[in-house]
Amino acid sequence: MLKPIAFCLVCISVLSCKSEKDKSLDTNLKAELVYEINAQLGEGALWNYKTQELYWVDIEGKTLNVYDPKTENNKVFETKSRIGTVVPVSKGEVLVALEDGVHVLNLDSGSSSLFTNMQSELVDSRLNDGKCDPYGRFWVGSMNLNQEAGKANLYCVDGSGRLEKKLTNRTISNGIVWTSNKKTMYYIDTPTAQIKAYDYNDDTGVISNERVVVEIPVDFGFPDGMTIDEEDMLWVGMWNGNAVIRFNPKTGKAIQKIEVPAHNVTSCAFGGENLDILYITTASVDMTDEEKQKYPLAGSLFSVVPGVKGVQANFFNKTTNN
């Protein structure tokens, strides 16, 4: 999420991006409404392929949501504080990123317990987006509550709950994914308007060789949550951009655009029995009166069949230790 004031802080760097749009950008598809809800800051989309359910969160609404497409039922769990993201542990358990650290939440009882205490790390900050790597570690980033530059970090939590700081001097730690060969990690720090790549060691969790693979033009919006497909292409929700855009990290170019009837598009995840449906979360905050009239469904869940399949989400592995 970017507050309006943040745009003033980052416009100069974004306008200096040298990338150009791919003239062959496919813009034929539009997302359709799946579940109407006025979420304040819908985020953290993740498909549990074992239960065939979509997990997502409303950060400002302080809720974890479990949506079942077959029944069209959205089960809501209230959380003790703002919730940045969610990852599955087992059929009945998830990890949730709250304001004081990482908690285990039981989906049967709704009860939760602190797994990794991060209070000392999160002074004037909160946890934001994150996912599990192929090995089963939980990577989760932070952001300063006033979005101060350089005040955020990227962390990794192993199976024993041990915390390791992986990246520092970030601003809004956001989307993160890994390639199918487990050798590359892609990561977004939203105000940079970039997607960066890192060499990734699955055995140790070590990342290295930071480099920029995508520069995002200012008229696309700001990159938020991200998922990856079976072709190792990147799908990014665009805050202030009314779309999800597919990027080729090998060329740095945008190759497909999914129009979404919401101004702030926050995250996406491939789901369905064949992982061929792209589910999309949106936000209803940070909109002008004109934008609210134009996008009355903002905050709802949307979906589209984009013609490519995703990959199974990684579960958190409580037995992993770095």
C-alpha positions as CSV (number, residue, x, y, z in Angstrom):
1,M,0.0,0.0,0.0
2,L,1.2,3.5,-0.9
3,K,-0.3,6.5,0.8
4,P,-0.8,9.6,-1.4
5,I,2.1,11.4,0.3
6,A,4.4,8.6,-0.8
7,F,3.9,9.3,-4.4
8,C,5.6,12.7,-4.0
9,L,8.6,10.9,-2.5
10,V,9.0,8.4,-5.3
11,C,7.9,10.1,-8.4
12,I,11.4,11.3,-9.3
13,S,12.9,7.9,-9.2
14,V,10.0,6.3,-11.0
15,L,10.0,8.8,-13.8
16,S,13.6,8.1,-14.4
17,C,12.9,4.5,-15.4
18,K,14.3,3.8,-18.8
19,S,12.1,0.8,-19.7
20,E,9.5,1.1,-22.4
21,K,6.3,-0.8,-22.7
22,D,6.4,-3.8,-25.0
23,K,4.4,-2.7,-28.0
24,S,3.0,-6.3,-28.3
25,L,1.5,-6.1,-24.8
26,D,-1.7,-8.3,-24.7
27,T,-4.5,-6.3,-23.2
28,N,-7.5,-8.4,-24.3
29,L,-8.5,-9.9,-20.9
30,K,-10.5,-8.3,-18.1
31,A,-11.0,-9.7,-14.6
32,E,-14.5,-10.5,-13.5
33,L,-16.1,-10.2,-10.0
34,V,-15.8,-13.4,-7.9
35,Y,-16.9,-12.3,-4.4
36,E,-18.2,-8.8,-3.6
37,I,-16.9,-7.4,-0.4
38,N,-15.7,-4.0,0.7
39,A,-12.3,-5.0,2.0
40,Q,-10.2,-2.0,3.1
41,L,-6.9,-3.4,2.1
42,G,-7.3,-6.9,0.5
43,E,-3.9,-8.6,0.1
44,G,-1.9,-11.8,0.5
45,A,-3.7,-14.0,-2.1
46,L,-2.6,-17.6,-1.8
47,W,-4.2,-20.8,-3.1
48,N,-4.2,-23.9,-0.9
49,Y,-4.1,-26.6,-3.5
50,K,-4.7,-29.3,-0.8
51,T,-8.0,-27.8,0.4
52,Q,-8.9,-26.0,-2.9
53,E,-9.4,-22.7,-1.0
54,L,-8.2,-19.2,-1.5
55,Y,-6.5,-17.6,1.5
56,W,-6.4,-13.8,1.6
57,V,-6.2,-11.0,4.2
58,D,-7.7,-7.6,4.8
59,I,-4.8,-5.8,6.4
60,E,-6.6,-2.7,7.8
61,G,-9.8,-4.7,8.5
62,K,-7.6,-7.1,10.6
63,T,-9.1,-10.3,9.1
64,L,-7.9,-13.5,7.6
65,N,-10.3,-14.8,4.9
66,V,-10.7,-18.3,3.5
67,Y,-12.8,-18.3,0.3
68,D,-14.2,-21.5,-1.1
69,P,-15.1,-21.1,-4.8
70,K,-17.3,-24.1,-4.8
71,T,-19.7,-22.8,-2.1
72,E,-18.9,-19.1,-2.6
73,N,-18.5,-18.9,1.1
74,N,-15.9,-16.6,2.6
75,K,-14.9,-17.6,6.2
76,V,-13.6,-14.7,8.2
77,F,-11.2,-14.9,11.2
78,E,-10.6,-11.7,13.1
79,T,-7.0,-11.1,14.1
80,K,-5.5,-9.2,17.1
81,S,-3.8,-6.6,14.9
82,R,-3.2,-5.7,11.3
83,I,-2.3,-8.8,9.3
84,G,0.2,-8.6,6.5
85,T,0.0,-12.0,4.9
86,V,-0.8,-15.7,5.4
87,V,0.9,-19.0,4.4
88,P,-0.4,-22.6,5.0
89,V,1.2,-25.0,7.5
90,S,-1.2,-27.9,7.3
91,K,-4.9,-28.5,6.5
92,G,-5.9,-26.9,9.8
93,E,-3.1,-24.4,10.5
94,V,-1.6,-21.3,8.9
95,L,1.1,-18.8,9.8
96,V,-0.1,-15.1,9.9
97,A,2.1,-12.0,10.0
98,L,0.8,-9.7,12.6
99,E,2.1,-6.4,14.1
100,D,4.2,-8.1,16.8
101,G,5.5,-11.0,14.8
102,V,4.5,-14.3,13.2
103,H,1.6,-16.3,14.8
104,V,0.2,-19.8,14.2
105,L,-3.5,-19.7,13.7
106,N,-5.8,-22.7,14.0
107,L,-8.5,-22.7,11.3
108,D,-10.8,-24.9,13.3
109,S,-10.9,-23.0,16.5
110,G,-9.7,-19.6,15.3
111,S,-7.2,-19.5,18.2
112,S,-3.7,-18.3,17.6
113,S,-0.3,-18.3,19.4
114,L,2.9,-16.4,18.9
115,F,5.5,-18.4,16.9
116,T,8.2,-15.8,16.3
117,N,8.3,-12.6,18.4
118,M,9.4,-9.6,16.3
119,Q,8.4,-6.7,18.6
120,S,11.9,-5.4,18.8
121,E,12.2,-5.4,15.0
122,L,8.9,-3.8,14.3
123,V,9.1,-0.5,16.3
124,D,6.8,2.0,14.4
125,S,6.5,-0.7,11.7
126,R,4.4,-3.7,10.8
127,L,4.8,-6.9,8.7
128,N,3.6,-6.8,5.1
129,D,3.8,-9.3,2.3
130,G,5.6,-12.7,2.3
131,K,5.6,-16.3,1.2
132,C,7.3,-19.6,1.8
133,D,10.3,-20.6,-0.2
134,P,10.6,-24.1,-1.8
135,Y,12.4,-25.4,1.3
136,G,9.5,-24.4,3.5
137,R,11.0,-21.3,5.2
138,F,8.7,-18.2,5.6
139,W,10.0,-15.0,4.1
140,V,8.2,-11.9,5.2
141,G,8.9,-8.2,4.9
142,S,8.1,-5.1,6.8
143,M,7.2,-1.5,6.2
144,N,7.3,1.6,8.4
145,L,3.9,2.9,9.4
146,N,4.7,6.3,7.9
147,Q,6.4,4.7,4.9
148,E,9.7,6.2,5.7
149,A,12.3,5.3,3.2
150,G,14.9,2.7,4.2
151,K,13.1,1.7,7.4
152,A,11.9,-1.7,6.3
153,N,13.6,-5.1,6.1
154,L,13.1,-8.6,4.6
155,Y,13.2,-11.5,7.1
156,C,13.2,-15.3,7.0
157,V,11.7,-17.6,9.7
158,D,12.8,-21.2,9.7
159,G,10.9,-24.2,11.1
160,S,12.0,-23.7,14.6
161,G,10.9,-20.0,14.6
162,R,14.4,-18.6,14.3
163,L,14.5,-15.2,12.7
164,E,17.1,-14.0,10.2
165,K,17.3,-10.6,8.6
166,K,17.9,-11.1,4.8
167,L,17.6,-7.6,3.4
168,T,17.8,-4.1,5.0
169,N,17.2,-0.5,3.9
170,R,13.9,-1.3,2.1
171,T,10.8,0.9,2.2
172,I,7.7,-1.2,1.5
173,S,8.7,-4.9,1.3
174,N,6.3,-6.6,-1.0
175,G,5.9,-9.4,-3.6
176,I,8.3,-12.4,-3.5
177,V,8.5,-15.6,-5.5
178,W,10.9,-18.4,-6.5
179,T,11.6,-20.0,-9.9
180,S,10.8,-23.7,-10.6
181,N,14.4,-24.7,-10.6
182,K,14.8,-23.2,-7.1
183,K,17.8,-21.1,-8.2
184,T,16.3,-17.5,-8.4
185,M,14.2,-15.4,-6.1
186,Y,12.3,-12.3,-7.3
187,Y,11.4,-9.5,-5.0
188,I,9.6,-6.2,-4.9
189,D,10.3,-3.1,-2.8
190,T,7.2,-1.1,-4.0
191,P,8.5,2.5,-4.3
192,T,11.5,1.5,-6.3
193,A,9.2,0.5,-9.2
194,Q,11.5,-2.4,-9.8
195,I,11.5,-6.2,-9.6
196,K,14.9,-7.5,-8.4
197,A,16.4,-11.0,-8.8
198,Y,18.7,-12.8,-6.4
199,D,20.6,-16.1,-6.8
200,Y,19.0,-18.4,-4.3
201,N,20.4,-21.5,-2.5
202,D,17.5,-23.8,-1.5
203,D,19.6,-25.8,0.9
204,T,20.8,-22.8,3.0
205,G,18.4,-20.0,2.2
206,V,21.3,-17.7,1.2
207,I,20.5,-15.1,-1.4
208,S,23.2,-13.1,-3.4
209,N,23.9,-11.2,-6.6
210,E,21.1,-8.6,-6.4
211,R,20.2,-7.2,-9.8
212,V,17.2,-5.4,-11.4
213,V,15.3,-7.4,-14.0
214,V,12.3,-5.2,-14.5
215,E,11.9,-1.4,-14.5
216,I,8.2,-0.5,-14.3
217,P,7.0,2.6,-16.1
218,V,5.2,5.2,-14.0
219,D,1.9,4.9,-15.9
220,F,1.6,1.2,-15.0
221,G,1.2,2.1,-11.3
222,F,3.3,0.7,-8.5
223,P,4.2,-3.0,-8.1
224,D,2.5,-4.7,-5.1
225,G,1.9,-8.5,-4.6
226,M,3.4,-11.0,-7.0
227,T,2.9,-14.6,-8.2
228,I,4.8,-16.8,-10.7
229,D,3.5,-19.1,-13.4
230,E,4.7,-22.4,-14.8
231,E,6.7,-20.6,-17.4
232,D,8.5,-18.6,-14.7
233,M,6.8,-15.4,-15.8
234,L,5.9,-12.8,-13.1
235,W,2.3,-11.6,-12.4
236,V,2.2,-8.4,-10.4
237,G,-0.8,-6.5,-8.9
238,M,-0.5,-2.8,-9.7
239,W,-1.3,-0.3,-7.0
240,N,-2.9,2.8,-8.5
241,G,-2.8,0.9,-11.8
242,N,-6.2,-0.9,-12.2
243,A,-4.5,-4.1,-13.5
244,V,-2.4,-7.2,-13.0
245,I,0.6,-7.2,-15.4
246,R,2.6,-10.2,-16.5
247,F,6.4,-9.5,-16.9
248,N,9.1,-11.5,-18.5
249,P,12.1,-11.2,-16.1
250,K,14.5,-12.4,-18.8
251,T,13.7,-9.5,-21.1
252,G,12.3,-7.0,-18.5
253,K,9.2,-6.4,-20.7
254,A,5.5,-6.5,-19.9
255,I,3.8,-9.1,-22.0
256,Q,0.2,-9.3,-20.8
257,K,-2.2,-7.0,-18.9
258,I,-5.3,-8.0,-17.1
259,E,-7.6,-5.1,-16.5
260,V,-9.3,-5.1,-13.1
261,P,-12.3,-3.0,-12.1
262,A,-10.6,-1.6,-9.1
263,H,-8.1,1.3,-8.8
264,N,-5.6,-0.4,-6.4
265,V,-4.8,-4.0,-7.3
266,T,-2.8,-5.6,-4.5
267,S,-2.0,-9.3,-5.1
268,C,-2.8,-12.4,-7.2
269,A,-2.6,-16.2,-7.0
270,F,-3.2,-19.0,-9.4
271,G,-6.0,-21.4,-8.2
272,G,-8.6,-23.9,-9.2
273,E,-8.1,-27.6,-9.6
274,N,-5.8,-27.0,-12.6
275,L,-4.2,-23.8,-11.3
276,D,-5.5,-22.0,-14.4
277,I,-7.6,-19.3,-12.7
278,L,-5.9,-16.2,-11.5
279,Y,-7.5,-14.8,-8.3
280,I,-7.0,-11.1,-7.6
281,T,-7.3,-9.0,-4.4
282,T,-8.0,-5.3,-4.3
283,A,-8.3,-2.4,-1.9
284,S,-10.9,0.3,-1.3
285,V,-8.6,2.7,0.6
286,D,-6.5,5.6,-1.0
287,M,-9.2,6.5,-3.6
288,T,-10.6,9.8,-4.6
289,D,-14.4,10.4,-4.7
290,E,-14.2,10.1,-8.5
291,E,-12.3,6.8,-8.3
292,K,-14.8,5.4,-5.8
293,Q,-17.7,6.2,-8.2
294,K,-15.8,4.7,-11.1
295,Y,-14.8,1.5,-9.2
296,P,-17.7,0.7,-6.8
297,L,-16.4,-2.9,-6.5
298,A,-13.0,-1.9,-5.1
299,G,-12.1,-4.2,-2.2
300,S,-13.7,-7.3,-3.8
301,L,-12.2,-10.5,-5.2
302,F,-11.8,-10.9,-8.9
303,S,-10.6,-13.7,-11.2
304,V,-9.6,-14.4,-14.8
305,V,-8.5,-17.3,-16.9
306,P,-5.3,-16.0,-18.5
307,G,-4.3,-18.9,-20.6
308,V,-1.4,-20.1,-18.5
309,K,-1.2,-22.2,-15.4
310,G,0.4,-21.3,-12.0
311,V,2.4,-23.5,-9.6
312,Q,1.6,-25.0,-6.3
313,A,2.1,-22.7,-3.3
314,N,4.8,-23.7,-0.8
315,F,3.7,-24.7,2.7
316,F,5.6,-23.7,5.8
317,N,7.7,-26.6,7.1
318,K,8.0,-26.7,10.9
319,T,10.9,-29.1,10.7
320,T,13.1,-26.9,8.6
321,N,16.2,-25.4,10.2
322,N,18.8,-23.3,8.3
